[in-house]
Structure formats: structure tokens, C-alpha cells
């Protein structure tokens, strides 16, 4: 648990770890969320049942506090390799299988599809970047070294080394009210006599 969490911290704050870096890392909510996830995985693997049950209560309490303060929800059932970075916080949901050195940004969600089709959890390879607001849905596989752009919705497998971007924004006509032109003000600009 500790070596994996250390790799998470070193990925976000590259060595050498100075006192300033340690203080910044301590107050970073995303580091807390990842640390609590790693603690929960460690507790879940304990073989001594009484200790496991007691520590799961502690984990659940910490998890709920972290979720409320940071808006980051990392499921204890996820399998995540070392080097996880969560940039910023708020709206992040991770439930799936992630490889090494993945970067997840604010608002990104890795979840099952709500329509019941292909309802497994997503699997991400190594060195995957998931941009702000992106959604990775269902039992799909995202290859190694993939970049998923902001607000992309991914519901199919993605090969290694791909870049996934959402369609560009465009103006949709017909959804506005036409304004009637106002009468032009008096051209003379002065008072009429």
C-alpha cells in the first residue's frame, strides 16, 4: 500500500520531495482521496476478519469525508496501478480498471453505462490521460498511451496511442427568438422646438 501510494505522490510531485512539496501534497484533496482509496484496498485484502471489519468502518468514514470535501469518488472495487494522478477535484468518479500512471482531470467519470448495454466497467491501459468532463462508459478497453480530450464521451474500444476528441462546438439555428428592431433615436440629438 505505502509503496504504491508513494508512487502516486511522486507521479504528481516529482522528486526530490522537499519540505514545501510535502506540505503542498498534504493539503491537496486529490492526494487524500487517492491515499484513502489505497488504504481501503489494503484493508479489503486483510485476512484477519475482526481487524478487517473494524478498519473497513474507519475506511468508510474517511471515504465519505473525502468524497464530501473533494467530490472525488474512487470505488474500493476498482483496480488501479501505481502512479495515479487526479488533477483538481469535483465530479470525479472512478470505477474500473486502470493501468500505471493514469491522469484523471476534474469532472471525468469512468463508470458503467446506465442503459444496461455493455454494463461492465471500463479498463484503461498504462499512461492514459482523461480530460476534464470526459466520460468513459461501459465495459470497454482503452489502450496504452491514449489521450481523451475534454468532454469526450467514449463508449467503444480505443486502440493504443489514439487521441479521442469530441466533435467541435457548432451553432444550432432555430433555437433563438428573433428580436424586432427598435425605433432609431432622433437623428438631431437635441430637443425639438
Secondary structure, DSSP 8 states (H G I E B T S, - for coil): -HHHHHHHHHHHS-SS--HHHHHHHHT-HHHHHHHHHHHHHHHHT-S-HHHHHHHHHHHHHHHHHHHHHH-EEE-TT-EE-S--EEES-SSEEE-SEE-TT-EEETT-EEE--TTSTT-S--EE-SS-EE-TT-EEESS-EE-TT-EE-TT-EE-S-B-TT-EE--------TT-S----------TT-S---
